[in-house]
């Protein structure tokens, strides 16, 4: 008999603390992590783009959604998880409402959102030093607004709208321990209700 499937989606603004939530699910509950961004990164590698920015990643994600349908990244993620027979997965990097709508049709899917103040997120972003992250406040504002969905087409980034679909929304404006307490409380509800 196969194990009951439990999928948890994670959506949130850039550098809000999604990784902390994902790490908790992985370590404490042995969830497999699948990032929709990994599909975009595969495309970057396929195109042999050596120096890329967050804008490059956003453009390629938008392009894939426009070409193959707005839910393409979510469909590819679920196809991968099914092929590997993975029954407990956390899916991160959700950025379009069609991705959420596709995932919400799955039994045992829960969407958790993470929010944090913009200034705090920029500070965290500078500290994590990912090569594709913006390095100045002005550049951060441009990618952050786009990620939230400001001025975006249907196939574009829509994190702001995705947050409205969440079953739980956690704020992460304090320290790690405070956020971990919130994560434990919400995740326990999800894990033990399934």
C-alpha positions as a printed Julia matrix, in Angstrom:
194×3 Matrix{Float64}:
  0.0    0.0     0.0
  1.42   3.39   -0.94
  1.83   6.14    1.61
 -0.8    8.88    1.71
  0.34  11.95   -0.21
  0.94  15.21    1.61
  1.97  18.23   -0.43
  2.7   21.6     1.14
  3.18  24.61   -1.09
  5.18  27.6     0.08
  4.72  31.08   -1.36
  6.22  34.36   -0.25
  8.1   37.48   -1.05
 11.81  37.52   -1.84
 13.96  36.84    1.27
 10.94  36.56    3.6
 12.09  33.32    5.22
 10.58  30.64    2.99
 13.84  28.68    3.29
 13.45  28.46    7.06
  9.97  26.95    6.66
 11.13  24.56    3.93
 14.16  23.5     6.0
 11.93  22.75    8.98
  9.64  20.54    6.89
 12.63  18.74    5.46
 14.46  18.13    8.74
 11.61  17.52   11.16
  9.13  15.7     8.91
 11.39  14.28    6.19
  9.69  16.14    3.36
 11.31  16.13   -0.07
 11.86  19.66   -1.33
 11.01  20.59   -4.91
 11.54  24.16   -6.03
  9.7   25.38   -9.11
 12.73  27.61   -9.61
 14.82  24.5   -10.27
 12.92  24.09  -13.55
 13.87  27.66  -14.47
 17.49  27.03  -13.44
 17.53  23.92  -15.69
 16.41  26.13  -18.56
 19.2   28.62  -17.76
 21.73  25.77  -17.88
 20.24  24.4   -21.12
 20.65  27.83  -22.71
 24.21  28.03  -21.35
 23.61  31.38  -19.63
 26.6   31.78  -17.31
 25.92  35.21  -15.79
 22.29  35.64  -14.86
 20.28  37.84  -12.53
 16.94  37.46  -10.8
 15.45  39.37  -13.75
 16.83  36.69  -16.1
 15.16  34.0   -13.98
 11.88  35.93  -13.87
 11.96  36.43  -17.67
 12.57  32.74  -18.35
  9.83  31.68  -15.91
  7.39  34.06  -17.61
  8.47  32.75  -21.02
  7.88  29.11  -20.01
  4.41  29.95  -18.65
  3.54  31.85  -21.82
  4.72  29.02  -24.1
  3.44  25.97  -22.19
  0.62  27.33  -20.01
  0.61  29.31  -16.78
  0.61  26.17  -14.63
  3.51  24.47  -16.45
  5.97  24.64  -13.56
  3.48  23.12  -11.11
  2.56  20.38  -13.59
  6.22  19.51  -14.14
  6.83  19.44  -10.39
  3.96  17.01   -9.76
  5.0   14.85  -12.73
  8.5   14.62  -11.23
  7.2   13.8    -7.74
  4.86  11.13   -9.12
  7.6    9.6   -11.28
  9.86   9.34   -8.23
  6.94   8.09   -6.1
  7.46  10.87   -3.55
  4.48  11.19   -1.24
  5.63  13.93    1.2
  6.81  17.02   -0.61
  7.16  20.71   -0.03
  6.83  22.71   -3.23
  8.43  26.14   -3.13
  8.93  28.94   -5.62
  5.23  29.29   -6.45
  4.77  32.62   -8.23
  1.67  32.46  -10.41
 -1.99  31.97   -9.5
 -2.42  29.24  -12.13
  0.27  27.23  -10.31
 -1.7   27.58   -7.08
 -5.0   26.69   -8.77
 -3.47  23.54  -10.27
 -1.92  22.45   -6.96
 -5.1   23.21   -4.98
 -6.92  20.55   -7.05
 -4.66  17.9    -5.55
 -5.93  16.07   -2.48
 -3.92  16.81    0.66
 -2.42  20.07   -0.65
 -1.96  22.97    1.75
 -0.55  26.38    0.85
  1.48  28.3     3.43
  2.47  31.92    2.8
  5.33  33.84    4.38
  5.5   37.63    4.69
  8.1   40.03    6.07
  8.76  43.76    5.98
 10.49  45.01    2.84
 13.49  46.61    4.61
 14.12  43.45    6.59
 13.91  41.33    3.46
 16.45  43.53    1.69
 18.83  43.2     4.64
 18.45  39.4     4.59
 18.95  39.34    0.85
 22.26  41.21    1.16
 23.41  38.78    3.87
 22.62  35.61    1.91
 24.72  36.77   -1.09
 23.12  34.77   -3.91
 24.75  35.71   -7.22
 21.44  36.5    -8.91
 20.05  38.73   -6.15
 19.97  42.52   -6.58
 22.71  44.4    -4.75
 21.12  47.85   -4.33
 17.85  49.04   -2.77
 16.61  50.43   -6.1
 17.35  47.18   -7.94
 15.69  45.25   -5.12
 12.54  47.37   -5.41
 12.33  46.64   -9.15
 12.53  42.84   -8.77
 10.41  42.84   -5.6
  7.57  44.77   -7.25
  7.73  42.5   -10.27
  7.74  39.39   -8.07
  4.66  40.68   -6.24
  2.92  41.19   -9.6
  3.06  44.96  -10.13
  2.6   45.6   -13.85
  2.75  41.9   -14.72
  0.84  40.04  -17.4
 -1.14  36.86  -16.61
  1.89  34.61  -17.17
  4.12  36.81  -15.03
  5.07  36.9   -11.37
  2.04  37.14   -9.04
  3.25  36.42   -5.52
  0.94  39.1    -4.1
 -2.15  37.39   -5.57
 -0.87  33.92   -4.65
 -0.74  34.95   -0.98
 -4.54  35.4    -1.07
 -4.95  31.65   -1.72
 -3.03  30.58    1.4
 -4.45  28.3     4.03
 -1.97  29.83    6.52
  0.11  33.03    6.35
  3.08  33.46    8.68
  4.82  36.75    9.36
  8.57  36.7     9.82
  9.54  40.13   11.17
 11.34  39.04   14.34
 14.09  36.53   15.08
 14.49  32.95   13.89
 13.12  31.43   17.12
  9.89  33.44   16.85
  9.41  32.32   13.26
 10.22  28.7    14.1
  7.48  28.73   16.77
  4.98  29.95   14.16
  6.17  27.34   11.69
  5.87  24.51   14.24
  2.33  25.56   15.17
  1.02  25.82   11.59
  2.88  22.78   10.26
  1.63  20.61   13.14
 -1.95  21.47   12.11
 -1.25  20.46    8.53
  0.68  17.27    9.29
 -1.66  15.92   11.94
 -4.92  16.74   10.13
 -3.95  14.63    7.1
